[in-house]
Amino acid sequence: MDLKLISKDKEKLTFLIKDTNPAYVNTLRRLIIGEVPTLAIDEVKFKQNTSALYDEILAHRLGLIPLKTDLKSYSLNPEGKIGPQYEVILTMKVKGPKIVYASDLISTDKKVQPAYPGLIIAKLAEGQEIELEAKAVLGKGKWHAKFSPGLAFYNAYPSIDIINSTKCSDAAKICPTNVFRVENKKLKVHDLEKCNLCMACVEAFPNDLKVEGSKKDFIFKIESWGQLKPKEMVEEALKIFNSKLDEFEKGLKSVK
Protein backbone atom coordinates (compact mmCIF):
# COMPACT_ATOMS: atom_id res chain seq x y z
CA MET A 1 0.00 0.00 0.00
CA ASP A 2 1.18 3.49 -0.83
CA LEU A 3 -0.21 6.96 0.02
CA LYS A 4 0.10 10.18 -1.95
CA LEU A 5 -1.17 13.55 -0.73
CA ILE A 6 -3.29 15.34 -3.33
CA SER A 7 -4.47 18.40 -1.38
CA LYS A 8 -5.11 19.62 2.14
CA ASP A 9 -6.26 22.67 4.08
CA LYS A 10 -7.71 23.36 7.52
CA GLU A 11 -10.95 21.45 6.92
CA LYS A 12 -10.32 19.17 3.93
CA LEU A 13 -7.87 16.40 3.09
CA THR A 14 -7.58 14.45 -0.15
CA PHE A 15 -5.10 11.62 -0.72
CA LEU A 16 -4.50 8.69 -3.04
CA ILE A 17 -4.42 5.15 -1.62
CA LYS A 18 -2.65 2.73 -3.97
CA ASP A 19 -2.53 -1.07 -4.07
CA THR A 20 -5.45 -1.85 -1.76
CA ASN A 21 -9.08 -2.94 -2.16
CA PRO A 22 -12.59 -1.45 -1.77
CA ALA A 23 -13.24 -3.37 1.47
CA TYR A 24 -10.30 -1.74 3.28
CA VAL A 25 -11.06 1.75 1.98
CA ASN A 26 -14.74 1.48 2.90
CA THR A 27 -13.82 0.23 6.37
CA LEU A 28 -11.70 3.34 6.88
CA ARG A 29 -14.60 5.52 5.70
CA ARG A 30 -17.07 3.89 8.08
CA LEU A 31 -14.68 4.11 11.03
CA ILE A 32 -14.19 7.84 10.45
CA ILE A 33 -17.88 8.76 10.28
CA GLY A 34 -19.18 6.20 12.78
CA GLU A 35 -16.47 5.35 15.32
CA VAL A 36 -14.18 8.37 15.74
CA PRO A 37 -15.54 10.15 18.86
CA THR A 38 -16.19 13.88 19.26
CA LEU A 39 -17.73 16.13 21.88
CA ALA A 40 -21.30 17.36 21.49
CA ILE A 41 -23.91 18.85 23.81
CA ASP A 42 -26.06 16.02 25.10
CA GLU A 43 -28.08 17.53 27.97
CA VAL A 44 -29.46 21.05 28.49
CA LYS A 45 -30.98 22.50 31.67
CA PHE A 46 -33.00 25.66 31.08
CA LYS A 47 -33.19 28.21 33.87
CA GLN A 48 -34.94 30.74 31.66
CA ASN A 49 -36.13 30.75 28.06
CA THR A 50 -38.54 33.42 26.89
CA SER A 51 -37.32 33.36 23.29
CA ALA A 52 -39.54 32.40 20.33
CA LEU A 53 -37.99 28.91 20.32
CA TYR A 54 -39.32 26.06 22.45
CA ASP A 55 -36.84 24.46 24.86
CA GLU A 56 -36.56 21.28 22.82
CA ILE A 57 -35.89 23.17 19.56
CA LEU A 58 -33.22 25.27 21.21
CA ALA A 59 -31.64 22.16 22.77
CA HIS A 60 -31.58 20.48 19.37
CA ARG A 61 -29.80 23.47 17.82
CA LEU A 62 -27.24 23.45 20.64
CA GLY A 63 -26.58 19.74 20.14
CA LEU A 64 -25.67 20.28 16.50
CA ILE A 65 -23.02 22.95 17.20
CA PRO A 66 -19.58 21.42 16.41
CA LEU A 67 -17.29 21.65 19.45
CA LYS A 68 -13.52 21.53 19.19
CA THR A 69 -12.55 18.19 20.72
CA ASP A 70 -9.47 17.25 22.74
CA LEU A 71 -9.44 13.46 22.61
CA LYS A 72 -6.51 13.24 25.05
CA SER A 73 -8.46 14.90 27.86
CA TYR A 74 -11.80 13.11 27.61
CA SER A 75 -13.06 9.53 27.55
CA LEU A 76 -16.14 7.78 26.27
CA ASN A 77 -18.67 7.14 28.98
CA PRO A 78 -21.24 4.53 27.89
CA GLU A 79 -21.91 3.57 31.53
CA GLY A 80 -22.88 7.10 32.60
CA LYS A 81 -20.08 7.69 35.12
CA ILE A 82 -19.53 11.15 36.63
CA GLY A 83 -16.21 12.96 36.40
CA PRO A 84 -14.32 15.78 34.67
CA GLN A 85 -12.80 13.32 32.21
CA TYR A 86 -16.27 12.49 30.88
CA GLU A 87 -18.03 15.83 30.45
CA VAL A 88 -17.68 19.56 29.78
CA ILE A 89 -20.11 22.15 31.12
CA LEU A 90 -21.11 25.13 28.97
CA THR A 91 -23.29 27.97 30.21
CA MET A 92 -25.20 30.79 28.54
CA LYS A 93 -26.92 33.89 29.92
CA VAL A 94 -28.11 36.42 27.34
CA LYS A 95 -30.79 39.10 27.12
CA GLY A 96 -32.42 40.81 24.15
CA PRO A 97 -32.49 42.61 21.92
CA LYS A 98 -29.65 40.44 20.66
CA ILE A 99 -28.60 37.86 18.09
CA VAL A 100 -27.37 34.84 20.05
CA TYR A 101 -24.25 33.25 18.61
CA ALA A 102 -22.37 30.05 19.41
CA SER A 103 -19.68 32.29 20.93
CA ASP A 104 -22.14 33.15 23.71
CA LEU A 105 -21.60 29.66 25.11
CA ILE A 106 -19.08 29.83 27.96
CA SER A 107 -17.10 26.61 28.39
CA THR A 108 -15.40 25.40 31.57
CA ASP A 109 -12.58 24.12 29.35
CA LYS A 110 -10.84 26.71 27.17
CA LYS A 111 -9.87 23.97 24.69
CA VAL A 112 -13.50 23.05 24.12
CA GLN A 113 -15.07 25.90 22.17
CA PRO A 114 -17.56 26.12 19.28
CA ALA A 115 -15.69 25.42 16.04
CA TYR A 116 -17.68 28.19 14.34
CA PRO A 117 -18.33 31.00 16.86
CA GLY A 118 -20.46 32.92 14.36
CA LEU A 119 -23.21 30.28 14.15
CA ILE A 120 -26.56 31.86 14.96
CA ILE A 121 -28.53 30.07 17.68
CA ALA A 122 -31.48 32.44 18.15
CA LYS A 123 -32.68 36.03 17.88
CA LEU A 124 -33.98 37.72 21.00
CA ALA A 125 -36.40 40.63 21.01
CA GLU A 126 -36.57 43.28 23.71
CA GLY A 127 -37.18 41.68 27.10
CA GLN A 128 -36.51 38.10 25.95
CA GLU A 129 -33.74 36.09 27.60
CA ILE A 130 -32.06 32.70 27.68
CA GLU A 131 -30.20 31.21 30.63
CA LEU A 132 -29.06 27.60 30.51
CA GLU A 133 -26.46 25.03 31.47
CA ALA A 134 -25.41 22.39 28.93
CA LYS A 135 -23.34 19.25 29.28
CA ALA A 136 -21.16 18.02 26.41
CA VAL A 137 -19.91 14.44 26.28
CA LEU A 138 -17.94 12.25 23.91
CA GLY A 139 -19.95 10.13 21.53
CA LYS A 140 -19.78 8.25 18.25
CA GLY A 141 -21.48 9.00 14.96
CA LYS A 142 -23.14 5.58 15.01
CA TRP A 143 -24.89 6.64 18.24
CA HIS A 144 -26.08 10.00 16.89
CA ALA A 145 -25.19 12.08 13.83
CA LYS A 146 -24.21 15.06 16.03
CA PHE A 147 -21.10 13.14 17.14
CA SER A 148 -19.88 12.43 13.60
CA PRO A 149 -16.63 14.37 12.92
CA GLY A 150 -17.33 15.01 9.24
CA LEU A 151 -17.65 13.55 5.77
CA ALA A 152 -15.47 10.74 4.42
CA PHE A 153 -15.89 9.35 0.92
CA TYR A 154 -13.86 7.89 -1.92
CA ASN A 155 -13.90 6.98 -5.57
CA ALA A 156 -11.79 4.71 -7.74
CA TYR A 157 -8.77 6.32 -9.35
CA PRO A 158 -9.79 7.16 -12.94
CA SER A 159 -8.17 6.34 -16.24
CA ILE A 160 -9.25 8.27 -19.36
CA ASP A 161 -8.65 7.18 -22.93
CA ILE A 162 -9.36 9.87 -25.53
CA ILE A 163 -10.07 7.98 -28.75
CA ASN A 164 -10.86 10.96 -30.97
CA SER A 165 -9.66 14.23 -29.44
CA THR A 166 -11.20 16.44 -32.13
CA LYS A 167 -14.74 15.07 -32.19
CA CYS A 168 -15.15 15.15 -28.39
CA SER A 169 -13.67 18.58 -27.68
CA ASP A 170 -17.00 19.76 -26.22
CA ALA A 171 -16.48 17.31 -23.35
CA ALA A 172 -14.48 20.08 -21.65
CA LYS A 173 -17.70 22.11 -21.34
CA ILE A 174 -19.76 19.13 -20.19
CA CYS A 175 -17.38 17.92 -17.45
CA PRO A 176 -18.60 19.32 -14.08
CA THR A 177 -15.19 19.03 -12.40
CA ASN A 178 -13.03 20.60 -15.15
CA VAL A 179 -10.95 17.53 -15.89
CA PHE A 180 -10.37 18.47 -19.53
CA ARG A 181 -8.88 21.34 -21.46
CA VAL A 182 -9.01 22.11 -25.18
CA GLU A 183 -5.71 22.95 -26.90
CA ASN A 184 -5.52 23.51 -30.67
CA LYS A 185 -9.13 22.29 -30.96
CA LYS A 186 -8.15 18.96 -29.39
CA LEU A 187 -9.33 17.58 -26.06
CA LYS A 188 -6.66 16.90 -23.46
CA VAL A 189 -6.75 15.70 -19.86
CA HIS A 190 -5.87 18.66 -17.67
CA ASP A 191 -6.38 17.31 -14.12
CA LEU A 192 -7.05 13.57 -13.98
CA GLU A 193 -7.45 13.44 -10.19
CA LYS A 194 -10.49 15.74 -10.35
CA CYS A 195 -12.45 13.08 -12.22
CA ASN A 196 -15.17 11.55 -10.02
CA LEU A 197 -16.33 9.01 -12.61
CA CYS A 198 -19.69 10.73 -13.18
CA MET A 199 -19.48 9.57 -16.83
CA ALA A 200 -21.14 12.73 -18.18
CA CYS A 201 -18.47 12.96 -20.88
CA VAL A 202 -18.89 9.31 -21.89
CA GLU A 203 -22.67 9.69 -22.16
CA ALA A 204 -22.16 12.60 -24.54
CA PHE A 205 -19.37 10.95 -26.57
CA PRO A 206 -19.64 7.17 -26.10
CA ASN A 207 -17.52 6.38 -29.15
CA ASP A 208 -14.78 8.94 -28.55
CA LEU A 209 -14.05 8.64 -24.83
CA LYS A 210 -13.43 5.75 -22.47
CA VAL A 211 -13.37 6.26 -18.71
CA GLU A 212 -12.73 3.52 -16.16
CA GLY A 213 -12.10 3.32 -12.43
CA SER A 214 -9.26 1.36 -10.87
CA LYS A 215 -10.01 -1.65 -8.68
CA LYS A 216 -6.93 -1.16 -6.49
CA ASP A 217 -6.23 2.60 -6.39
CA PHE A 218 -8.64 5.07 -4.71
CA ILE A 219 -8.96 8.80 -4.11
CA PHE A 220 -10.04 9.33 -0.49
CA LYS A 221 -11.58 12.64 0.62
CA ILE A 222 -12.29 13.95 4.11
CA GLU A 223 -14.14 17.09 5.13
CA SER A 224 -14.13 17.97 8.83
CA TRP A 225 -17.07 19.60 10.62
CA GLY A 226 -14.53 21.39 12.82
CA GLN A 227 -14.31 19.20 15.92
CA LEU A 228 -11.10 17.50 14.75
CA LYS A 229 -8.55 18.15 12.04
CA PRO A 230 -8.83 15.80 9.03
CA LYS A 231 -5.47 14.21 9.84
CA GLU A 232 -6.64 13.55 13.42
CA MET A 233 -9.74 11.84 12.06
CA VAL A 234 -7.65 9.42 10.00
CA GLU A 235 -5.16 8.73 12.79
CA GLU A 236 -7.91 8.03 15.32
CA ALA A 237 -9.76 5.78 12.85
CA LEU A 238 -6.60 3.73 12.32
CA LYS A 239 -6.11 3.37 16.09
CA ILE A 240 -9.68 2.11 16.40
CA PHE A 241 -9.15 -0.25 13.47
CA ASN A 242 -6.03 -1.74 15.05
CA SER A 243 -7.84 -2.10 18.38
CA LYS A 244 -10.71 -3.98 16.72
CA LEU A 245 -8.24 -6.27 14.94
CA ASP A 246 -6.53 -7.02 18.27
CA GLU A 247 -9.90 -7.88 19.82
CA PHE A 248 -10.70 -10.14 16.88
CA GLU A 249 -7.33 -11.88 17.20
CA LYS A 250 -7.87 -12.52 20.92
CA GLY A 251 -11.34 -13.85 20.24
CA LEU A 252 -10.01 -16.12 17.52
CA LYS A 253 -7.35 -17.55 19.84
CA SER A 254 -10.02 -18.40 22.40
CA VAL A 255 -11.88 -20.56 19.88
CA LYS A 256 -10.95 -24.20 20.35
C-alpha positions as CSV (number, residue, x, y, z in Angstrom):
1,M,0.0,0.0,0.0
2,D,1.2,3.5,-0.8
3,L,-0.2,7.0,0.0
4,K,0.1,10.2,-2.0
5,L,-1.2,13.5,-0.7
6,I,-3.3,15.3,-3.3
7,S,-4.5,18.4,-1.4
8,K,-5.1,19.6,2.1
9,D,-6.3,22.7,4.1
10,K,-7.7,23.4,7.5
11,E,-11.0,21.5,6.9
12,K,-10.3,19.2,3.9
13,L,-7.9,16.4,3.1
14,T,-7.6,14.4,-0.2
15,F,-5.1,11.6,-0.7
16,L,-4.5,8.7,-3.0
17,I,-4.4,5.2,-1.6
18,K,-2.7,2.7,-4.0
19,D,-2.5,-1.1,-4.1
20,T,-5.5,-1.8,-1.8
21,N,-9.1,-2.9,-2.2
22,P,-12.6,-1.4,-1.8
23,A,-13.2,-3.4,1.5
24,Y,-10.3,-1.7,3.3
25,V,-11.1,1.8,2.0
26,N,-14.7,1.5,2.9
27,T,-13.8,0.2,6.4
28,L,-11.7,3.3,6.9
29,R,-14.6,5.5,5.7
30,R,-17.1,3.9,8.1
31,L,-14.7,4.1,11.0
32,I,-14.2,7.8,10.5
33,I,-17.9,8.8,10.3
34,G,-19.2,6.2,12.8
35,E,-16.5,5.3,15.3
36,V,-14.2,8.4,15.7
37,P,-15.5,10.1,18.9
38,T,-16.2,13.9,19.3
39,L,-17.7,16.1,21.9
40,A,-21.3,17.4,21.5
41,I,-23.9,18.9,23.8
42,D,-26.1,16.0,25.1
43,E,-28.1,17.5,28.0
44,V,-29.5,21.0,28.5
45,K,-31.0,22.5,31.7
46,F,-33.0,25.7,31.1
47,K,-33.2,28.2,33.9
48,Q,-34.9,30.7,31.7
49,N,-36.1,30.7,28.1
50,T,-38.5,33.4,26.9
51,S,-37.3,33.4,23.3
52,A,-39.5,32.4,20.3
53,L,-38.0,28.9,20.3
54,Y,-39.3,26.1,22.4
55,D,-36.8,24.5,24.9
56,E,-36.6,21.3,22.8
57,I,-35.9,23.2,19.6
58,L,-33.2,25.3,21.2
59,A,-31.6,22.2,22.8
60,H,-31.6,20.5,19.4
61,R,-29.8,23.5,17.8
62,L,-27.2,23.4,20.6
63,G,-26.6,19.7,20.1
64,L,-25.7,20.3,16.5
65,I,-23.0,22.9,17.2
66,P,-19.6,21.4,16.4
67,L,-17.3,21.7,19.5
68,K,-13.5,21.5,19.2
69,T,-12.5,18.2,20.7
70,D,-9.5,17.3,22.7
71,L,-9.4,13.5,22.6
72,K,-6.5,13.2,25.0
73,S,-8.5,14.9,27.9
74,Y,-11.8,13.1,27.6
75,S,-13.1,9.5,27.5
76,L,-16.1,7.8,26.3
77,N,-18.7,7.1,29.0
78,P,-21.2,4.5,27.9
79,E,-21.9,3.6,31.5
80,G,-22.9,7.1,32.6
81,K,-20.1,7.7,35.1
82,I,-19.5,11.1,36.6
83,G,-16.2,13.0,36.4
84,P,-14.3,15.8,34.7
85,Q,-12.8,13.3,32.2
86,Y,-16.3,12.5,30.9
87,E,-18.0,15.8,30.5
88,V,-17.7,19.6,29.8
89,I,-20.1,22.2,31.1
90,L,-21.1,25.1,29.0
91,T,-23.3,28.0,30.2
92,M,-25.2,30.8,28.5
93,K,-26.9,33.9,29.9
94,V,-28.1,36.4,27.3
95,K,-30.8,39.1,27.1
96,G,-32.4,40.8,24.1
97,P,-32.5,42.6,21.9
98,K,-29.6,40.4,20.7
99,I,-28.6,37.9,18.1
100,V,-27.4,34.8,20.0
101,Y,-24.2,33.2,18.6
102,A,-22.4,30.1,19.4
103,S,-19.7,32.3,20.9
104,D,-22.1,33.2,23.7
105,L,-21.6,29.7,25.1
106,I,-19.1,29.8,28.0
107,S,-17.1,26.6,28.4
108,T,-15.4,25.4,31.6
109,D,-12.6,24.1,29.3
110,K,-10.8,26.7,27.2
111,K,-9.9,24.0,24.7
112,V,-13.5,23.1,24.1
113,Q,-15.1,25.9,22.2
114,P,-17.6,26.1,19.3
115,A,-15.7,25.4,16.0
116,Y,-17.7,28.2,14.3
117,P,-18.3,31.0,16.9
118,G,-20.5,32.9,14.4
119,L,-23.2,30.3,14.1
120,I,-26.6,31.9,15.0
121,I,-28.5,30.1,17.7
122,A,-31.5,32.4,18.2
123,K,-32.7,36.0,17.9
124,L,-34.0,37.7,21.0
125,A,-36.4,40.6,21.0
126,E,-36.6,43.3,23.7
127,G,-37.2,41.7,27.1
128,Q,-36.5,38.1,26.0
129,E,-33.7,36.1,27.6
130,I,-32.1,32.7,27.7
131,E,-30.2,31.2,30.6
132,L,-29.1,27.6,30.5
133,E,-26.5,25.0,31.5
134,A,-25.4,22.4,28.9
135,K,-23.3,19.2,29.3
136,A,-21.2,18.0,26.4
137,V,-19.9,14.4,26.3
138,L,-17.9,12.3,23.9
139,G,-20.0,10.1,21.5
140,K,-19.8,8.3,18.3
141,G,-21.5,9.0,15.0
142,K,-23.1,5.6,15.0
143,W,-24.9,6.6,18.2
144,H,-26.1,10.0,16.9
145,A,-25.2,12.1,13.8
146,K,-24.2,15.1,16.0
147,F,-21.1,13.1,17.1
148,S,-19.9,12.4,13.6
149,P,-16.6,14.4,12.9
150,G,-17.3,15.0,9.2
151,L,-17.6,13.5,5.8
152,A,-15.5,10.7,4.4
153,F,-15.9,9.4,0.9
154,Y,-13.9,7.9,-1.9
155,N,-13.9,7.0,-5.6
156,A,-11.8,4.7,-7.7
157,Y,-8.8,6.3,-9.4
158,P,-9.8,7.2,-12.9
159,S,-8.2,6.3,-16.2
160,I,-9.2,8.3,-19.4
161,D,-8.6,7.2,-22.9
162,I,-9.4,9.9,-25.5
163,I,-10.1,8.0,-28.8
164,N,-10.9,11.0,-31.0
165,S,-9.7,14.2,-29.4
166,T,-11.2,16.4,-32.1
167,K,-14.7,15.1,-32.2
168,C,-15.2,15.1,-28.4
169,S,-13.7,18.6,-27.7
170,D,-17.0,19.8,-26.2
171,A,-16.5,17.3,-23.3
172,A,-14.5,20.1,-21.7
173,K,-17.7,22.1,-21.3
174,I,-19.8,19.1,-20.2
175,C,-17.4,17.9,-17.5
176,P,-18.6,19.3,-14.1
177,T,-15.2,19.0,-12.4
178,N,-13.0,20.6,-15.2
179,V,-11.0,17.5,-15.9
180,F,-10.4,18.5,-19.5
181,R,-8.9,21.3,-21.5
182,V,-9.0,22.1,-25.2
183,E,-5.7,23.0,-26.9
184,N,-5.5,23.5,-30.7
185,K,-9.1,22.3,-31.0
186,K,-8.2,19.0,-29.4
187,L,-9.3,17.6,-26.1
188,K,-6.7,16.9,-23.5
189,V,-6.8,15.7,-19.9
190,H,-5.9,18.7,-17.7
191,D,-6.4,17.3,-14.1
192,L,-7.1,13.6,-14.0
193,E,-7.5,13.4,-10.2
194,K,-10.5,15.7,-10.3
195,C,-12.4,13.1,-12.2
196,N,-15.2,11.6,-10.0
197,L,-16.3,9.0,-12.6
198,C,-19.7,10.7,-13.2
199,M,-19.5,9.6,-16.8
200,A,-21.1,12.7,-18.2
201,C,-18.5,13.0,-20.9
202,V,-18.9,9.3,-21.9
203,E,-22.7,9.7,-22.2
204,A,-22.2,12.6,-24.5
205,F,-19.4,11.0,-26.6
206,P,-19.6,7.2,-26.1
207,N,-17.5,6.4,-29.2
208,D,-14.8,8.9,-28.5
209,L,-14.1,8.6,-24.8
210,K,-13.4,5.7,-22.5
211,V,-13.4,6.3,-18.7
212,E,-12.7,3.5,-16.2
213,G,-12.1,3.3,-12.4
214,S,-9.3,1.4,-10.9
215,K,-10.0,-1.7,-8.7
216,K,-6.9,-1.2,-6.5
217,D,-6.2,2.6,-6.4
218,F,-8.6,5.1,-4.7
219,I,-9.0,8.8,-4.1
220,F,-10.0,9.3,-0.5
221,K,-11.6,12.6,0.6
222,I,-12.3,14.0,4.1
223,E,-14.1,17.1,5.1
224,S,-14.1,18.0,8.8
225,W,-17.1,19.6,10.6
226,G,-14.5,21.4,12.8
227,Q,-14.3,19.2,15.9
228,L,-11.1,17.5,14.7
229,K,-8.5,18.1,12.0
230,P,-8.8,15.8,9.0
231,K,-5.5,14.2,9.8
232,E,-6.6,13.5,13.4
233,M,-9.7,11.8,12.1
234,V,-7.7,9.4,10.0
235,E,-5.2,8.7,12.8
236,E,-7.9,8.0,15.3
237,A,-9.8,5.8,12.8
238,L,-6.6,3.7,12.3
239,K,-6.1,3.4,16.1
240,I,-9.7,2.1,16.4
241,F,-9.2,-0.2,13.5
242,N,-6.0,-1.7,15.1
243,S,-7.8,-2.1,18.4
244,K,-10.7,-4.0,16.7
245,L,-8.2,-6.3,14.9
246,D,-6.5,-7.0,18.3
247,E,-9.9,-7.9,19.8
248,F,-10.7,-10.1,16.9
249,E,-7.3,-11.9,17.2
250,K,-7.9,-12.5,20.9
251,G,-11.3,-13.9,20.2
252,L,-10.0,-16.1,17.5
253,K,-7.4,-17.6,19.8
254,S,-10.0,-18.4,22.4
255,V,-11.9,-20.6,19.9
256,K,-11.0,-24.2,20.4
